[in-house]
């Protein structure tokens, strides 16, 4: 009786693994359909990162100019 319950437990585990694999395969085929949208979103994130980097650079330059004005630095040409 003990080996029968172990056998049914093993069958349940195999069935669960097959269900999980089926879900993964189904999801992978779905990813092919949304690949273009994911690439578009990646482009948006890249653009946002670039804009953020430019904004930080501008902010750093403006801060240095203000610090120079406060400190009384003179610009000679």
Secondary structure, DSSP 8 states (H G I E B T S, - for coil): -HHHHHHHHHHHHHHHHHHHHHHHHHHHHHHHHTHHHHHHHHHHHHHHHHHHHHHHHHHHHHHHHHHHHHHT-----
